[in-house]
Amino acid sequence: MTTIVDYGCGNLGSIQNMLKKLGEDSLITSDIELIDRAARLILPGVGSFDTGMTNLKTHELIPCLNRKVIDQGVPILGICLGFQLMTNSSSEGCLEGLGWFDAETIKFDLSENKRKYPLPNIGWRKTNINKDIPLYSELDDDTWFYYVHNYHVTTNDEKLISLTSTYGHDYVAALSNENILGVQFHPEKSHKYGLRLFSNFLNHY
């Protein structure tokens, strides 16, 4: 069963509906005991970085998540804000992130572009595969995902970068490191491409 972590900042129902289409039983919970039993985790997220970290702390979920993800190697998929929380910090706030990726979250700087790019970056964007991992099985460089975000992830460790996209400039669309997977887009809103990504997550992790 896939466990969707409920910390008050996620598009939970849409994710669960996508998993249901794939025949996967899933559980939405903030209960530490239930999360401790998870074979696979999804960390969704919509909202601000500091609110997300504060909610994780309020629900006392951080030690549990570290135990599952870092100590036990349980697969986890972070989505949008959930992905950003996996980094060290964000220019959006002042709190430390989970630090699972050696990366930072920063606001789009589009000031030098001659063309105006409004924020948030919202809509379908072509997404390029930088690293061949099972999560992207049967996807290719003609893959499009749906994005809604003002901030994006940056890292100096190119080995972590698994997907990129472009909005005014190239940016990181996903990072991966063994069992830890994070995507900036919303697969639950990305129709056939999102369905394939969720299917790969269920079947290969």
Secondary structure as UniProt FT lines:
FT   STRAND          2..5
FT   HELIX           12..21
FT   TURN            22..23
FT   STRAND          26..29
FT   HELIX           32..36
FT   STRAND          40..43
FT   HELIX           49..58
FT   TURN            59..60
FT   HELIX           62..66
FT   HELIX           67..71
FT   STRAND          76..79
FT   HELIX           81..84
FT   TURN            85..86
FT   STRAND          89..90
FT   TURN            91..92
FT   STRAND          104..107
FT   TURN            111..112
FT   STRAND          121..129
FT   HELIX           134..136
FT   TURN            137..138
FT   TURN            141..142
FT   STRAND          143..149
FT   STRAND          151..154
FT   HELIX           158..160
FT   STRAND          161..166
FT   STRAND          170..177
FT   TURN            178..179
FT   STRAND          180..183
FT   HELIX           187..189
FT   HELIX           191..204
//
